[in-house]
Amino acid sequence: MAKRNAIIRHLPAVETLGVATVIATDKTGTITQNSMTAEKIITSEGEFNVTGDGWMPLGRFMKDKELINPLKIPSLKKTFSISLLCNKSNLLRKEDIYEPIGDPTEVALLVLGRKSGLRKEELPEEVLDDFSFNSELKLRATLIKEKSTNKKQIYSIGAFEKIISNSYYYEKQGKKTRLSPQEKKNFLEKANNLAKKGLRVLALAYKDVSNSTNAVSPNQINNMVLVSIVGMKDPPRKEVKEAIKKTKNAGIRVIINTGDNEQTAIAIAEEIGLVCGKIKAYTENELEKMSDSEFNQAVRESNIFARVSPKTKLKIVQKLQEQ
């Protein structure tokens, strides 16, 4: 280890590493670069591409390969408002370099809103209360008030399955429209198609609330108005593919434990050479319905566990240790 310029503070750690048989890893920021860029938006008014890379808040909006003004499309304008206000991140500029502060997913949404030309401090709404992202609920929410009318709304962003299932309406040409079962299915299919391309997919929604509302809580995040689906690119780290190859050659099994969607996890796992052919990814919902023997079998066989909370990640590792 010394010859490889590695300093070991606790020598037994080397022995432990030498007998490792499984590496259980998160996906975002470990396998991927955690440098997210929003590049796809789907609303009732169509599918839109967003140009630009990294944290630079500069880019163009395209529909059918034609340049558009996104602020003239109601569903996009609402998307930007939610992206900017349901958000605790920040972006600092040092000469020509932008430095992100906060959660990378929220920074990507902040950059998306800034690309439209809008800025948080210039919006006609103000934030009254905030419910930070919850890994169990897989969403976050913010209570806002329109400065001119005092009208209040709850903005929410989260896992697309969660937000869509909580939505009974959708934004259509600036109006709240009833979301039929078929339309809900269509939105889910479009979101899954983005996930299959390896994109991280979120859904954005809002809800009108009474003027007497002064705080936001999880039990209020229902009967939402679905606004949009946003697909973010988070490419794998360049060194990961070679690292996976080395672990396989060393006889070490690698599994992905992620809170992200299973289709996104599968696409990334294929890209880095972790899996190929027929793949079965298990979600937390599926794992919770299993008996002990079925859970043991799933942990023994599968390399991808998606939409899992920290509690379930720990349970999977404990089962691996028992085995």
Salt bridges, closest charged atoms under 4 A:
ASP26 OD1 - LYS313 NZ 3.63
GLU39 OE1 - LYS233 NZ 3.93
ASP53 OD1 - LYS233 NZ 3.23
ASP96 OD1 - ARG93 NH2 3.64
GLU99 OE1 - LYS94 NZ 3.11
GLU106 OE2 - ARG140 NE 2.79
GLU121 OE2 - ARG119 NE 3.05
GLU126 OE2 - LYS145 NZ 3.63
ASP130 OD2 - LYS88 NZ 3.78
ASP130 OD2 - ARG140 NH2 2.85
GLU161 OE1 - ARG307 NH2 2.79
ASP208 OD1 - LYS151 NZ 3.73
ASP260 OD2 - LYS27 NZ 3.23
ASP260 OD2 - ARG200 NE 3.19
ASP260 OD1 - ARG307 NH1 3.83
GLU286 OE2 - LYS280 NZ 3.21
GLU322 OE1 - LYS319 NZ 3.71
